[in-house]
Amino acid sequence: MWNMDKLDFNFPCPKCNFQNPATVRQVRTRGRIICRGCKTELQLTDTRASFKRANNSIARALEGIAGQLQIKINL
């Protein structure tokens, strides 16, 4: 099963623009991180549930592909 929670990405600090790493899970669970540049505490949020919608969309697509990957072997 597809799990987007472990995917990581970088995002800029809104205060100092330093690139900070985060995971999808940290955003989904409204985690807090400390900026590595200016040491400001950042609250991560997914206000439109875009990660949840994307995860559901990807899971549906993968299920559709899995159904089409059946190989027939004639002996």
C-alpha positions, 0 to 999 in steps of 0.5 A, spaced: 500 500 500 502 506 498 504 511 504 506 518 503 507 519 510 515 517 509 516 522 503 520 528 505 521 535 502 524 542 503 520 548 504 523 555 506 522 558 513 517 564 512 522 568 516 529 567 514 527 563 507 532 557 510 530 551 507 528 546 512 526 538 511 519 536 513 515 529 512 508 529 509 506 526 516 509 532 520 505 536 515 499 532 516 499 531 523 500 539 524 507 537 527 512 543 529 519 544 527 525 548 529 528 552 523 535 550 522 536 558 520 533 562 525 531 557 530 524 560 530 518 554 531 514 553 525 507 550 526 506 545 520 499 545 517 495 542 511 489 547 511 486 544 505 487 537 506 491 537 500 496 531 502 490 527 504 487 528 498 493 526 494 494 520 498 487 517 496 488 519 489 494 516 488 492 509 492 486 509 487 490 510 481 495 504 484 489 499 485 487 501 478 494 499 475 495 493 479 488 490 476 491 491 469 498 488 471 495 481 471 500 477 466 497 471 462 501 465 461 499 460 456 503 453 456 
